[in-house]
Amino acid sequence: MNLLKIKKIVENIFKNFKLKNTDAKISAEYLIKAELLGAPSHGLARLKMYCDRLSRKIINPNPKIKIKKISQSISHIDANNSIGFVAADIGIKVAIKNAKKTGIGLVAIKNSGHYGLSCFYAEQAVKKNLIVLCFTNAPPAIAPYGAKKSLFGTNPICFGAPTGNKIPFIFDTSVSMINRGKIRVAAKLGHKIPLGVALDKFGKPTSNAKKALKGVQLPIAGFKGSGLAWMVDIMSGVLTGANHAGKVKDPFDDFTGSQNVGHLFLVLKPNLFVGKNYIKRIKENIRTIKKLPKIKGVNEILYPGQGMKSRYKKNLKKGIVISKNILEEIKKLNVIK
Amino acid sequence: MNLLKIKKIVENIFKNFKLKNTDAKISAEYLIKAELLGAPSHGLARLKMYCDRLSRKIINPNPKIKIKKISQSISHIDANNSIGFVAADIGIKVAIKNAKKTGIGLVAIKNSGHYGLSCFYAEQAVKKNLIVLCFTNAPPAIAPYGAKKSLFGTNPICFGAPTGNKIPFIFDTSVSMINRGKIRVAAKLGHKIPLGVALDKFGKPTSNAKKALKGVQLPIAGFKGSGLAWMVDIMSGVLTGANHAGKVKDPFDDFTGSQNVGHLFLVLKPNLFVGKNYIKRIKENIRTIKKLPKIKGVNEILYPGQGMKSRYKKNLKKGIVISKNILEEIKKLNVIK
């Protein structure tokens, strides 16, 4: 489908659900960007959910977002239950500004919502020639090590660094074996998921996506993944003033109130310690790694962000494929209100 | 063996190898602490290696460690090839001071060496009621995703947070399936390692520790672990001015020069955004997670740091067991020079 056309439709839907023009535009752009990046789980499959929450006012369509300056480097944002995209977009811009001024910028955000992909925000910092770490928590999806009930979200860790060429280094990973959004899309489309990435509600391995959604996702590497998820929950939840310890609401299933997701952005100047040599150093780093002997079937060792970028370019050319289910949803949303 | 006695012997050995009194004391303390924490791979098994490097002056016994203040929050340390313990110990203290003053402290260290366990330094920050992240790189041990040659170190990620009780939250994990030191100890003692954690030099799975040391360790979770290792190499190597991209020398095998390991410490006040509520929030976080239903065979869900602390207490009571090989090494070192 024509990209500009679909983006315009999504933007209009958001406006009809009372988002301000600029907020509707940002939100539509990020949903389409997720599709282009090959992450449909964070794309149009979420549009109806956002609209449902907007119409019930548990996403605040007209938030008063407060930015509190704690120091030249540190800011705290109360997003007043805005749609996550808007709060995070403001947050990363403040973190970038703080880092440009003092070398280091730290921004914590509370009362926000699901913000799409961390790489949206990391990319902004890297494009301004900065190093970035993004943390966000999410509704319960994976069980802490030793527990048989899910509590941690898939709690992504995202790291970005300028590379001196057009494609930034952006590593954006959940700490679960599989992205929850992927299971959700599989459930919607009736597809199977691989065995070993999730358990059903009785604690048994399952390849049924619907059963997995009611069960528990598995963290990467047992206690290591569980520890990383816990770290992200402390950084983005406990520290920021947002919900934590499993209290972030599932945006698809729980309409009893706002999510109160937390985000934490840390931004650094890459030249703090090595000056102008940074670009030479990172280029040498990547070049050295790319030159390593490869395993069978691998033509090139890609750095994180390269695969994403090539998927983006390819999809930009050929357009995005929207499943029938989701197209139906969009059509319905476009006539409502 | 009596702890005080062995610590004194190790301290004297370090002094005989020309370390200053205070540096010998710190280094001996950290080696014994690793033993007490149940990480013998980072303990006395390394003493001979440190002495060998000291006697060849590729660890500088009398370094001029330079601390450059970049801002109230940020400092850069050139460790002048000191023994890693000493540089890192100074580094964390500077990071703590910076954070106490401005809310956030960032310290980068170059020209350092292997510093033992990250938790040594994280613990110091947490004891001062601060949040901490520690990164360090290490000699080649694991292969980047797609490569069949090792390049990244086991590159640990360490995160610490005050809990409001005596046992701090300290999550200290390598991004490899198994700690390289554990393989080294297994090789020394002739033990096997589990299958699936390492490949031999021909790229085949092996349970032979000696073959694994010549081969490649596997990262956790494929490209996810590989990406985390790459992130740590950029943060602690590329940014700091230390070696990176596989150039950190193996302290056991490569005596052609100093290691030039890099470390990066980030320290934050936990009350920046939630004030005095932090302790209430973290306690609630831990309490909620501990209350989850447990899988069969688990009596209590432990937070990272609890297991370590109980091993420490147990070992402190019963003393540490030193293998015959290592005892021989210590005896020899104690009469040399």
Interface residues (C-beta under 8 A of the other chain):
Chain A: I70 S71 S73 I74 H76 T102 G103 I104 L106 A108 K110 I131 A143 P144 Y145 G146 A147 K148 K149 L151 I157 F159 A161 F169 F171 T173 V175 M177 G203 I220 A221 F223 K224 G225 G227 L228 W230 M231 D233 I234 M235 G237 V238 L239 T240 G241 H244 A245 G246 L266 L268 P270 L272 F273 V274 N277 Y278 R281 I282 E284 N285 T288 I289 L292 P293 K294 I295 V298 E300 I301 L302 Y303 P304
Chain B: I70 S71 S73 I74 H76 T102 G103 I104 L106 A108 K110 I131 A143 P144 Y145 G146 A147 K148 K149 L151 I157 F159 A161 F169 F171 T173 V175 M177 G203 I220 A221 F223 K224 G225 G227 L228 W230 M231 D233 I234 M235 G237 V238 L239 T240 G241 H244 A245 G246 L266 L268 P270 L272 F273 V274 N277 Y278 R281 I282 E284 N285 T288 I289 L292 P293 K294 I295 V298 E300 I301 L302 Y303 P304
